[in-house]
Amino acid sequence: MRKTEPLEDEDDDVGRVLSLQSHVVHGYVGNKSAVFPLQLLGFDVDIVNTVQFSNHTGYASFTGEKLDGDQLCNLMDGLDANDLMSSYTHLLTGYAGTKSFVEAIVKVATRLKSKNPDLVYVCDPVLGDNNKLYVPKELVKVYSEDVVPLANVLLPNQFEAELLSGIKIECEKDALKVCETLHDRGPSIIVITSLSLKDDDDDDDNEGEILMLLSHREKDSRHAYIVRVPRLDSYFTGTGDLTAALMLGYLGKGFTSNRALEMTASSVHAVLRRTCNYEARMAKKAKASGEIRTRRPSRTVPPPELRLIQSREDLLSPPPLLRAVKLL
Protein backbone atom coordinates (compact mmCIF):
# COMPACT_ATOMS: atom_id res chain seq x y z
CA MET A 1 0.00 0.00 0.00
CA ARG A 2 1.38 3.41 -0.99
CA LYS A 3 2.26 5.58 2.00
CA THR A 4 0.97 9.10 1.41
CA GLU A 5 -0.17 11.90 3.64
CA PRO A 6 -3.86 11.28 4.42
CA LEU A 7 -6.53 13.85 3.70
CA GLU A 8 -7.26 16.01 6.72
CA ASP A 9 -10.19 15.28 9.04
CA GLU A 10 -11.07 12.00 7.36
CA ASP A 11 -13.21 10.94 10.32
CA ASP A 12 -15.26 14.13 10.44
CA ASP A 13 -18.82 14.47 9.16
CA VAL A 14 -18.01 16.48 6.04
CA GLY A 15 -21.51 16.61 4.59
CA ARG A 16 -24.49 14.85 3.05
CA VAL A 17 -24.94 14.67 -0.72
CA LEU A 18 -28.16 14.14 -2.63
CA SER A 19 -27.07 12.49 -5.89
CA LEU A 20 -29.52 12.41 -8.81
CA GLN A 21 -27.96 10.30 -11.56
CA SER A 22 -28.39 7.20 -13.65
CA HIS A 23 -27.91 3.69 -12.25
CA VAL A 24 -26.81 0.42 -13.82
CA VAL A 25 -27.00 -3.02 -12.26
CA HIS A 26 -23.70 -4.02 -13.87
CA GLY A 27 -20.82 -1.62 -14.40
CA TYR A 28 -19.77 1.87 -13.41
CA VAL A 29 -21.60 4.91 -14.73
CA GLY A 30 -23.78 7.52 -13.03
CA ASN A 31 -24.34 6.87 -9.34
CA LYS A 32 -22.26 3.67 -9.56
CA SER A 33 -19.26 5.88 -10.48
CA ALA A 34 -20.03 8.70 -8.07
CA VAL A 35 -21.26 7.23 -4.78
CA PHE A 36 -18.31 5.02 -3.81
CA PRO A 37 -15.68 7.79 -4.17
CA LEU A 38 -17.82 10.23 -2.18
CA GLN A 39 -18.34 7.69 0.59
CA LEU A 40 -14.60 7.01 0.68
CA LEU A 41 -14.05 10.72 1.20
CA GLY A 42 -16.39 10.73 4.18
CA PHE A 43 -19.67 11.97 2.70
CA ASP A 44 -23.05 10.46 3.40
CA VAL A 45 -24.77 10.03 0.03
CA ASP A 46 -28.50 9.72 -0.55
CA ILE A 47 -29.27 8.35 -3.99
CA VAL A 48 -32.02 8.91 -6.52
CA ASN A 49 -31.64 6.87 -9.71
CA THR A 50 -32.86 8.87 -12.71
CA VAL A 51 -32.84 5.67 -14.73
CA GLN A 52 -32.26 2.06 -13.72
CA PHE A 53 -30.76 -0.03 -16.50
CA SER A 54 -29.29 -3.51 -16.61
CA ASN A 55 -26.02 -2.06 -17.98
CA HIS A 56 -24.86 1.10 -19.73
CA THR A 57 -25.94 1.81 -23.29
CA GLY A 58 -22.52 1.02 -24.77
CA TYR A 59 -23.49 -2.65 -24.70
CA ALA A 60 -25.36 -4.36 -27.52
CA SER A 61 -28.61 -4.10 -25.56
CA PHE A 62 -30.01 -2.98 -22.23
CA THR A 63 -33.26 -3.11 -20.26
CA GLY A 64 -34.73 -1.02 -17.49
CA GLU A 65 -36.91 1.93 -16.68
CA LYS A 66 -36.78 5.70 -16.18
CA LEU A 67 -37.96 7.85 -13.29
CA ASP A 68 -40.19 10.76 -14.32
CA GLY A 69 -40.32 14.27 -12.91
CA ASP A 70 -43.49 13.71 -10.86
CA GLN A 71 -41.92 10.65 -9.20
CA LEU A 72 -38.85 12.69 -8.26
CA CYS A 73 -40.98 15.44 -6.74
CA ASN A 74 -42.96 12.81 -4.83
CA LEU A 75 -39.75 11.44 -3.32
CA MET A 76 -38.74 14.97 -2.28
CA ASP A 77 -42.17 15.47 -0.68
CA GLY A 78 -41.55 12.37 1.42
CA LEU A 79 -38.19 13.71 2.57
CA ASP A 80 -39.67 17.12 3.30
CA ALA A 81 -42.52 15.63 5.33
CA ASN A 82 -39.90 14.19 7.66
CA ASP A 83 -37.80 17.38 7.72
CA LEU A 84 -34.91 15.64 5.95
CA MET A 85 -34.27 18.06 3.10
CA SER A 86 -32.47 20.51 5.37
CA SER A 87 -29.75 17.92 6.07
CA TYR A 88 -28.18 18.21 2.60
CA THR A 89 -24.98 20.19 2.15
CA HIS A 90 -24.54 19.26 -1.53
CA LEU A 91 -26.63 18.40 -4.56
CA LEU A 92 -25.03 16.43 -7.39
CA THR A 93 -26.85 15.89 -10.68
CA GLY A 94 -25.90 14.01 -13.83
CA TYR A 95 -27.89 12.34 -16.60
CA ALA A 96 -31.58 13.25 -16.67
CA GLY A 97 -32.77 12.58 -20.21
CA THR A 98 -36.18 14.27 -20.39
CA LYS A 99 -37.40 17.85 -20.15
CA SER A 100 -39.85 17.03 -17.36
CA PHE A 101 -37.11 15.48 -15.25
CA VAL A 102 -34.73 18.41 -15.73
CA GLU A 103 -37.56 20.77 -14.77
CA ALA A 104 -38.08 18.65 -11.66
CA ILE A 105 -34.37 18.96 -10.87
CA VAL A 106 -34.76 22.74 -11.00
CA LYS A 107 -37.58 22.46 -8.44
CA VAL A 108 -35.47 20.18 -6.22
CA ALA A 109 -32.45 22.49 -6.33
CA THR A 110 -34.64 25.49 -5.50
CA ARG A 111 -36.26 23.67 -2.57
CA LEU A 112 -32.94 22.49 -1.18
CA LYS A 113 -31.43 25.97 -1.37
CA SER A 114 -34.45 27.40 0.44
CA LYS A 115 -33.80 24.88 3.23
CA ASN A 116 -30.04 25.48 3.27
CA PRO A 117 -28.82 28.68 1.57
CA ASP A 118 -25.24 27.40 1.84
CA LEU A 119 -25.97 24.22 -0.14
CA VAL A 120 -23.51 23.64 -2.98
CA TYR A 121 -25.01 22.42 -6.24
CA VAL A 122 -22.54 20.53 -8.45
CA CYS A 123 -23.99 20.02 -11.93
CA ASP A 124 -22.71 17.74 -14.68
CA PRO A 125 -24.94 18.86 -17.58
CA VAL A 126 -25.06 15.60 -19.50
CA LEU A 127 -26.15 16.69 -22.98
CA GLY A 128 -23.75 14.95 -25.35
CA ASP A 129 -20.16 14.69 -26.55
CA ASN A 130 -18.12 14.75 -29.75
CA ASN A 131 -20.70 16.98 -31.48
CA LYS A 132 -23.51 14.53 -30.78
CA LEU A 133 -26.49 15.08 -28.48
CA TYR A 134 -27.45 12.27 -26.11
CA VAL A 135 -30.73 13.98 -25.13
CA PRO A 136 -33.56 15.89 -26.84
CA LYS A 137 -32.42 19.26 -28.17
CA GLU A 138 -34.98 21.10 -26.02
CA LEU A 139 -32.96 20.21 -22.90
CA VAL A 140 -30.15 22.58 -23.94
CA LYS A 141 -32.42 25.59 -23.39
CA VAL A 142 -33.69 24.30 -20.04
CA TYR A 143 -30.17 23.71 -18.78
CA SER A 144 -28.94 27.05 -20.11
CA GLU A 145 -31.78 29.17 -18.75
CA ASP A 146 -32.90 27.33 -15.61
CA VAL A 147 -30.23 24.92 -14.37
CA VAL A 148 -26.99 26.86 -14.91
CA PRO A 149 -28.13 29.85 -12.78
CA LEU A 150 -28.72 27.50 -9.82
CA ALA A 151 -25.39 25.65 -10.08
CA ASN A 152 -22.41 26.59 -7.92
CA VAL A 153 -20.06 24.24 -9.76
CA LEU A 154 -20.62 23.37 -13.43
CA LEU A 155 -18.71 20.58 -15.20
CA PRO A 156 -19.49 20.47 -18.95
CA ASN A 157 -17.31 18.77 -21.53
CA GLN A 158 -16.23 20.87 -24.52
CA PHE A 159 -19.32 20.12 -26.61
CA GLU A 160 -21.65 20.88 -23.70
CA ALA A 161 -19.80 24.10 -22.85
CA GLU A 162 -20.21 25.23 -26.46
CA LEU A 163 -23.94 24.39 -26.42
CA LEU A 164 -24.58 26.21 -23.16
CA SER A 165 -22.60 29.32 -24.08
CA GLY A 166 -23.23 29.51 -27.83
CA ILE A 167 -19.48 29.95 -28.37
CA LYS A 168 -17.29 27.62 -30.43
CA ILE A 169 -14.06 26.64 -28.67
CA GLU A 170 -10.98 26.42 -30.86
CA CYS A 171 -8.31 27.97 -28.64
CA GLU A 172 -7.57 28.72 -25.02
CA LYS A 173 -8.96 32.26 -25.36
CA ASP A 174 -12.29 30.86 -26.56
CA ALA A 175 -12.46 28.48 -23.59
CA LEU A 176 -11.88 31.32 -21.15
CA LYS A 177 -14.57 33.39 -22.87
CA VAL A 178 -17.01 30.47 -22.55
CA CYS A 179 -16.28 30.28 -18.83
CA GLU A 180 -16.77 34.02 -18.44
CA THR A 181 -20.14 33.78 -20.20
CA LEU A 182 -21.25 30.94 -17.94
CA HIS A 183 -19.96 32.70 -14.81
CA ASP A 184 -22.23 35.62 -15.67
CA ARG A 185 -25.22 33.27 -15.33
CA GLY A 186 -24.35 32.06 -11.85
CA PRO A 187 -21.73 29.33 -11.28
CA SER A 188 -18.62 30.41 -9.39
CA ILE A 189 -16.57 27.37 -10.48
CA ILE A 190 -16.58 25.98 -14.00
CA VAL A 191 -14.56 22.97 -15.10
CA ILE A 192 -14.48 22.13 -18.79
CA THR A 193 -13.67 18.49 -18.28
CA SER A 194 -12.25 17.59 -21.71
CA LEU A 195 -10.78 20.05 -24.18
CA SER A 196 -9.09 19.59 -27.54
CA LEU A 197 -7.53 22.86 -28.67
CA LYS A 198 -5.49 24.11 -31.57
CA ASP A 199 -1.89 24.77 -30.52
CA ASP A 200 -0.86 28.40 -30.77
CA ASP A 201 2.24 27.48 -32.77
CA ASP A 202 0.68 25.16 -35.35
CA ASP A 203 -2.64 23.81 -36.57
CA ASP A 204 -2.33 20.36 -35.02
CA ASP A 205 -4.64 19.33 -32.21
CA ASN A 206 -3.05 18.20 -28.95
CA GLU A 207 -3.58 14.56 -29.87
CA GLY A 208 -1.47 13.15 -27.06
CA GLU A 209 -3.36 14.78 -24.24
CA ILE A 210 -6.75 15.87 -22.96
CA LEU A 211 -7.00 19.29 -21.33
CA MET A 212 -9.06 20.17 -18.26
CA LEU A 213 -9.69 23.87 -17.67
CA LEU A 214 -10.96 25.38 -14.43
CA SER A 215 -12.21 28.94 -14.01
CA HIS A 216 -13.06 30.24 -10.54
CA ARG A 217 -14.74 33.60 -9.98
CA GLU A 218 -15.10 34.96 -6.46
CA LYS A 219 -16.55 38.44 -6.00
CA ASP A 220 -14.21 40.69 -7.97
CA SER A 221 -11.42 38.14 -8.57
CA ARG A 222 -11.07 35.38 -11.13
CA HIS A 223 -8.51 32.61 -11.49
CA ALA A 224 -8.10 30.00 -14.21
CA TYR A 225 -5.97 26.86 -14.41
CA ILE A 226 -5.35 24.13 -16.94
CA VAL A 227 -4.23 20.53 -16.47
CA ARG A 228 -2.79 18.45 -19.31
CA VAL A 229 -3.81 14.83 -18.95
CA PRO A 230 -2.01 12.15 -21.01
CA ARG A 231 -4.45 10.52 -23.43
CA LEU A 232 -4.89 6.75 -23.11
CA ASP A 233 -5.55 4.51 -26.11
CA SER A 234 -9.04 3.42 -25.15
CA TYR A 235 -12.58 4.68 -24.68
CA PHE A 236 -14.29 4.79 -21.29
CA THR A 237 -17.72 5.37 -19.81
CA GLY A 238 -18.44 6.87 -16.39
CA THR A 239 -15.44 9.21 -16.34
CA GLY A 240 -17.53 12.38 -16.31
CA ASP A 241 -19.60 11.08 -13.40
CA LEU A 242 -16.42 10.19 -11.52
CA THR A 243 -14.87 13.59 -12.26
CA ALA A 244 -17.89 15.50 -10.95
CA ALA A 245 -18.04 13.41 -7.78
CA LEU A 246 -14.34 13.88 -7.03
CA MET A 247 -14.48 17.65 -7.61
CA LEU A 248 -17.39 17.82 -5.18
CA GLY A 249 -15.54 15.65 -2.70
CA TYR A 250 -12.22 17.45 -2.75
CA LEU A 251 -13.83 20.90 -2.71
CA GLY A 252 -16.10 19.75 0.11
CA LYS A 253 -13.04 18.62 2.06
CA GLY A 254 -11.76 22.20 1.92
CA PHE A 255 -9.15 22.04 -0.83
CA THR A 256 -8.68 25.06 -3.08
CA SER A 257 -10.27 24.79 -6.51
CA ASN A 258 -6.94 24.43 -8.34
CA ARG A 259 -5.75 21.75 -5.91
CA ALA A 260 -9.09 19.95 -6.24
CA LEU A 261 -8.63 20.02 -10.03
CA GLU A 262 -5.15 18.49 -9.74
CA MET A 263 -6.36 15.78 -7.40
CA THR A 264 -9.37 14.98 -9.55
CA ALA A 265 -7.35 14.78 -12.76
CA SER A 266 -4.69 12.63 -11.10
CA SER A 267 -7.20 10.27 -9.50
CA VAL A 268 -9.27 9.80 -12.65
CA HIS A 269 -6.14 9.20 -14.72
CA ALA A 270 -4.94 6.60 -12.21
CA VAL A 271 -8.30 4.81 -12.44
CA LEU A 272 -8.14 4.81 -16.25
CA ARG A 273 -4.54 3.54 -16.29
CA ARG A 274 -5.49 0.69 -13.97
CA THR A 275 -8.48 -0.10 -16.20
CA CYS A 276 -6.27 -0.14 -19.31
CA ASN A 277 -3.69 -2.34 -17.64
CA TYR A 278 -6.38 -4.79 -16.55
CA GLU A 279 -7.83 -4.94 -20.06
CA ALA A 280 -4.36 -5.56 -21.49
CA ARG A 281 -3.81 -8.44 -19.07
CA MET A 282 -7.19 -9.94 -19.94
CA ALA A 283 -6.44 -9.61 -23.67
CA LYS A 284 -3.08 -11.31 -23.19
CA LYS A 285 -4.67 -14.12 -21.22
CA ALA A 286 -7.37 -14.55 -23.87
CA LYS A 287 -4.78 -14.66 -26.64
CA ALA A 288 -2.79 -17.29 -24.77
CA SER A 289 -5.91 -19.45 -24.51
CA GLY A 290 -6.75 -19.02 -28.18
CA GLU A 291 -9.67 -16.63 -27.69
CA ILE A 292 -10.16 -13.53 -29.80
CA ARG A 293 -10.43 -10.38 -27.70
CA THR A 294 -10.13 -6.75 -28.69
CA ARG A 295 -9.90 -3.65 -26.52
CA ARG A 296 -11.59 -1.52 -29.18
CA PRO A 297 -15.23 -0.79 -28.23
CA SER A 298 -17.94 -1.90 -30.64
CA ARG A 299 -21.55 -3.02 -30.44
CA THR A 300 -20.29 -6.44 -29.37
CA VAL A 301 -17.25 -5.26 -27.37
CA PRO A 302 -18.38 -2.48 -25.00
CA PRO A 303 -16.01 0.04 -23.38
CA PRO A 304 -14.15 -1.45 -20.41
CA GLU A 305 -15.77 -1.03 -17.01
CA LEU A 306 -13.78 1.20 -14.67
CA ARG A 307 -11.61 -0.56 -12.08
CA LEU A 308 -13.09 1.73 -9.47
CA ILE A 309 -13.05 -0.43 -6.35
CA GLN A 310 -9.47 -1.50 -7.07
CA SER A 311 -8.47 2.19 -7.26
CA ARG A 312 -9.69 3.21 -3.80
CA GLU A 313 -6.21 4.27 -2.63
CA ASP A 314 -5.90 6.61 -5.61
CA LEU A 315 -9.25 8.15 -4.73
CA LEU A 316 -8.35 8.69 -1.09
CA SER A 317 -4.77 9.86 -1.72
CA PRO A 318 -4.33 10.95 -5.35
CA PRO A 319 -0.89 10.25 -6.82
CA PRO A 320 1.23 13.40 -7.31
CA LEU A 321 1.06 13.08 -11.07
CA LEU A 322 -0.61 16.06 -12.73
CA ARG A 323 -0.21 19.76 -12.03
CA ALA A 324 -2.49 22.73 -12.73
CA VAL A 325 -0.85 25.60 -14.61
CA LYS A 326 -2.22 29.04 -13.86
CA LEU A 327 -3.67 30.94 -16.81
CA LEU A 328 -5.21 33.92 -14.97
Buried (B, 14 or more C-beta within 10 A) or exposed (E): EEEEEEBEEEEEEBBBBBBBBBBBEEBBBBBBBBBBBBBBBBBBBBBBBBBBBEBBBBBEEBEBEBBBBEEBBEBBEEBBEEEBBEBBBBBBBBBBBBBBBBBBBBBBBEBBBEBBEEBBBBBBBBBBBEEEBBBEEEBBEBBBEBBBEBBBBBBBBBBBBBBBBEBEBEEBEBBBBBBBBBBEBBBBBBBBBBBBBBEEEEEEEBEEEBBBBBBBBEEEEBBBBBBBBEBEEBEBBBBBBBBBBBBBBBBBBEBBBBBBBBBBBBBBBBBBBBBBEBBEEBBEEEEEEEEEEEBEBEEEBBBBBBBBEEBEBBBBBBBEBBBBEEBE
